[in-house]
Amino acid sequence: MRRLAITAAAIALLAGGTAASADDVKQVPYPEVKVQLPEQYKPDAAFAKLQKSFSDAVAGKNAQALFALIGPTFVWLQQDEIADEFDFGGDALQNFKVLFGFRVAGKHVDGGVKDGPYWDDLATSAANTKFQRVSDTLVCGPMTAILMDQDVFDQARQKIGADDSTEWYFTLGDTTVTASPGSGATVGKVGPVALPLLDEYPQAREGSTQPPAITHLKVLLPSGKGGWIPVSAALLLNPDRLCYAMTASGDWKIAEFNQSQ
C-alpha cells in the first residue's frame, strides 16, 4: 500500500507536505466556484470521550489503546468505493492495521511496513475538530463542502490549467484575503468558495528536519490575484476522511476511512 496522502488537518500540525507552486497554475481570472457548507456536527459527551481516547493513544503511540477504538465493521474506502486493497477475508482490525502501516497486506503479524506505522496520518485525524454527520449513524471529519455547480468548477480548473495535483480549499465563511500572511493591504473578500492553493507560510527552513506549523495559505482569487488567508479559515475540498459510528452500547468507534485518491 502507498503512503497515505496528507490531508487538510495536517497543515495545522507539523505534518507539512509540498504545497502547489504558483507556477503550477495560471494566475488569471476564472469563474467563482461557490460551495454549500454543511452543518458542523457538535460532539456529544460520548463522541468527545472517543476523541480524547484517540488523541491520547496516538500521542503516546499506544497501539493497543488505538486498536480498542476500532469498530467491528470498519471499512476502507477510496473515493466512496471499496478500496482495492480492502481484504474481504480479513476482520476490521486486519484492514485497519494494513491501512495505517502496522502490517503488510496479506500478513497476519505486525511489522515490515516501510515508514510504518503511519502515526503522522493518525495524528492528523486525531487533531481534527470539524465534523459533519453524513448519515443517521455516521459522523465524518474533516467536514467537506458541496460544489454548487460542477460545470463551473470544471471551467475554473480548465481556465487556470489545474490538474489533479492542484489542491483546492474551501473557505468556512466570509474571509478577508491580504497581500501578506496575516497583514498587508486587502486583496479581496470572499464568501464560501473553493480556491486553488498557491503556497504556504511559513516555508521550511533549509536543513531543518522538522516541518513548520503552517499558519497561512496563499490562494488564487477568481479575480486572478493571489493573496493570503489564515489556515483556520479554510479546509481542503477533497480530504482523506475518518468516520465514526455509535455501537449498540452507546460508545463511538472508528468505523470507516475514505481515501481521497
Buried (B, 14 or more C-beta within 10 A) or exposed (E): BEEBBBBBBBBBBEBBEEBBEBEBBBBEBBBBBBBEBBEEBEBEEBBEEBBEBBBEBBEEEEBEBBBEBBBEEBBBBBEEEEBEBBBEEBEBBBBBBBBBBBBBBEEEEBEEBEEBBBBBBBBBBBBBEBBBBBEEEBBBBBBBBEBBBEEBBBBBBEBBEBEEEBBBBBBBEEBBBBEEBEEEEEBBEBEBBBBBBBBBBEEBEEEEEEBBEBBBBBBBBBBEBBBBBBBEBBBBBBBBBBBBBBEEEEBBBBBBBBBBE
